[in-house]
Amino acid sequence: RIIMLAARVASKVARSPVARSPVAFQSVRAFSVGDAGSSWNKKEKAIEEQYFKKLDAERRQAFAEKLHTKEISELISILPENHGLSEEVLHKILEWKHGH
């Protein structure tokens, strides 16, 4: 019974919008265990934090670029074929959309 209940809960969580959100791109940080006050552990923690901040920034940038490309194609698909708008104008429309 417990296993079946856990399976149902897991499937509902997997289908929830939160499970599919960009937050899923955040990395899990596993700081070293031991004397948290030693300078060696502080240095390791700082290096690890710097690495994961860089990794998170790269992932966010890649996700933003992918999302922007998708939004541009969706915007073009709803415009008439001879809309006459330049790529620059389309990008400005999306910038405006996200700025409000």
C-alpha positions as a Markdown table, in Angstrom:
| # | Residue | x | y | z |
|---|---|---|---|---|
| 1 | Arg | 0.0 | 0.0 | 0.0 |
| 2 | Ile | 2.8 | 2.4 | 0.9 |
| 3 | Ile | 4.6 | 1.8 | -2.4 |
| 4 | Met | 1.5 | 2.3 | -4.4 |
| 5 | Leu | 0.8 | 5.6 | -2.6 |
| 6 | Ala | 4.3 | 6.8 | -3.1 |
| 7 | Ala | 4.1 | 5.9 | -6.8 |
| 8 | Arg | 0.9 | 8.0 | -7.1 |
| 9 | Val | 2.4 | 10.9 | -5.3 |
| 10 | Ala | 5.5 | 10.8 | -7.4 |
| 11 | Ser | 3.6 | 10.7 | -10.7 |
| 12 | Lys | 1.5 | 13.7 | -9.6 |
| 13 | Val | 4.6 | 15.6 | -8.6 |
| 14 | Ala | 6.3 | 14.8 | -12.0 |
| 15 | Arg | 3.3 | 16.1 | -13.9 |
| 16 | Ser | 3.0 | 19.3 | -11.8 |
| 17 | Pro | 4.1 | 22.6 | -13.4 |
| 18 | Val | 6.6 | 23.2 | -10.6 |
| 19 | Ala | 8.5 | 20.0 | -11.5 |
| 20 | Arg | 8.9 | 21.3 | -15.1 |
| 21 | Ser | 9.9 | 24.8 | -14.2 |
| 22 | Pro | 13.3 | 26.4 | -14.9 |
| 23 | Val | 14.1 | 26.0 | -11.2 |
| 24 | Ala | 14.9 | 22.4 | -12.1 |
| 25 | Phe | 18.1 | 23.7 | -13.7 |
| 26 | Gln | 19.5 | 24.7 | -10.4 |
| 27 | Ser | 22.4 | 22.6 | -9.3 |
| 28 | Val | 22.6 | 20.6 | -6.0 |
| 29 | Arg | 25.5 | 21.7 | -3.9 |
| 30 | Ala | 27.2 | 19.2 | -1.7 |
| 31 | Phe | 29.6 | 21.1 | 0.6 |
| 32 | Ser | 32.4 | 19.1 | 2.3 |
| 33 | Val | 31.7 | 17.7 | 5.8 |
| 34 | Gly | 34.1 | 18.4 | 8.6 |
| 35 | Asp | 35.3 | 21.3 | 10.6 |
| 36 | Ala | 33.4 | 24.1 | 8.9 |
| 37 | Gly | 35.6 | 26.7 | 10.5 |
| 38 | Ser | 38.9 | 25.7 | 9.0 |
| 39 | Ser | 40.4 | 27.9 | 6.3 |
| 40 | Trp | 40.8 | 24.8 | 4.0 |
| 41 | Asn | 37.1 | 24.0 | 4.1 |
| 42 | Lys | 36.2 | 27.7 | 3.6 |
| 43 | Lys | 38.4 | 27.8 | 0.5 |
| 44 | Glu | 36.9 | 24.5 | -0.8 |
| 45 | Lys | 33.4 | 25.9 | -0.2 |
| 46 | Ala | 34.2 | 29.2 | -2.0 |
| 47 | Ile | 35.7 | 27.3 | -5.0 |
| 48 | Glu | 32.7 | 25.0 | -5.1 |
| 49 | Glu | 30.2 | 27.9 | -4.8 |
| 50 | Gln | 32.0 | 29.8 | -7.6 |
| 51 | Tyr | 31.9 | 26.7 | -9.9 |
| 52 | Phe | 28.2 | 26.2 | -9.3 |
| 53 | Lys | 27.3 | 29.8 | -9.8 |
| 54 | Lys | 29.1 | 29.7 | -13.1 |
| 55 | Leu | 27.4 | 26.5 | -14.1 |
| 56 | Asp | 24.0 | 27.9 | -13.1 |
| 57 | Ala | 24.6 | 31.1 | -15.1 |
| 58 | Glu | 25.6 | 29.1 | -18.2 |
| 59 | Arg | 22.5 | 26.9 | -17.9 |
| 60 | Arg | 20.2 | 29.9 | -17.4 |
| 61 | Gln | 21.8 | 31.6 | -20.4 |
| 62 | Ala | 21.3 | 28.5 | -22.6 |
| 63 | Phe | 17.7 | 28.2 | -21.4 |
| 64 | Ala | 17.0 | 31.9 | -22.1 |
| 65 | Glu | 18.4 | 31.6 | -25.6 |
| 66 | Lys | 16.3 | 28.5 | -26.3 |
| 67 | Leu | 13.2 | 30.2 | -24.9 |
| 68 | His | 13.8 | 33.4 | -27.0 |
| 69 | Thr | 14.2 | 31.4 | -30.2 |
| 70 | Lys | 11.0 | 29.6 | -29.5 |
| 71 | Glu | 9.1 | 32.8 | -28.8 |
| 72 | Ile | 10.4 | 34.4 | -32.0 |
| 73 | Ser | 9.2 | 31.4 | -34.0 |
| 74 | Glu | 5.8 | 31.5 | -32.3 |
| 75 | Leu | 5.5 | 35.3 | -32.9 |
| 76 | Ile | 6.3 | 34.8 | -36.6 |
| 77 | Ser | 3.8 | 32.0 | -36.9 |
| 78 | Ile | 0.9 | 34.3 | -35.8 |
| 79 | Leu | 1.9 | 37.2 | -38.0 |
| 80 | Pro | 0.7 | 37.4 | -41.6 |
| 81 | Glu | 3.1 | 36.1 | -44.2 |
| 82 | Asn | 4.0 | 39.6 | -45.5 |
| 83 | His | 4.2 | 41.3 | -42.1 |
| 84 | Gly | 7.2 | 43.4 | -43.1 |
| 85 | Leu | 8.7 | 43.5 | -39.6 |
| 86 | Ser | 12.5 | 43.2 | -39.3 |
| 87 | Glu | 14.2 | 40.8 | -36.9 |
| 88 | Glu | 15.3 | 43.8 | -34.8 |
| 89 | Val | 11.6 | 44.8 | -34.4 |
| 90 | Leu | 10.6 | 41.3 | -33.4 |
| 91 | His | 13.4 | 41.2 | -30.8 |
| 92 | Lys | 12.3 | 44.6 | -29.5 |
| 93 | Ile | 8.7 | 43.3 | -29.2 |
| 94 | Leu | 9.9 | 40.4 | -27.0 |
| 95 | Glu | 12.1 | 42.7 | -24.9 |
| 96 | Trp | 9.0 | 44.9 | -24.3 |
| 97 | Lys | 6.9 | 41.8 | -23.5 |
| 98 | His | 9.4 | 40.7 | -20.8 |
| 99 | Gly | 10.0 | 44.2 | -19.5 |
| 100 | His | 6.3 | 44.6 | -18.4 |
